[in-house]
Amino acid sequence: MSTAVDTIETKLVSFSQLFGQRIGELTIDSIEVPLIQRDYAQGRKTAGVERIRSQFVAAVCSTLLPDGKPIELDFVYGDVENGKFMPLDGQQRLTLLFLLHCYLAWYQPK
């Protein structure tokens, strides 16, 4: 038995570039993160996770420096309905980018 599968195009985009992306006939204008998500692995208390968390925070902070290089936060995928992107995976990455965006918009260096 064969099933039809739509061809999916993948490309690297920034958080701000996500808005306005055309997916078929639809354009993304908002994101809805589901209320129920799997547990957040970074919150676990093991030596390995502590090391990963420290390296991750250092990598994110280094991208914010004037000469910082972009980092890839792996993939985010989901569905688009009526212009709303609903992630199936990558909710925590999107939440991190949203909170970082809000903080930087609010932050005013002295």
Summary of the structure (lengths in Angstrom):
residues: 110
radius of gyration: 16.7
end to end distance: 64.9
largest distance: 64.9
contacts: 198
relative contact order: 0.17
helix: 36%
strand: 15%
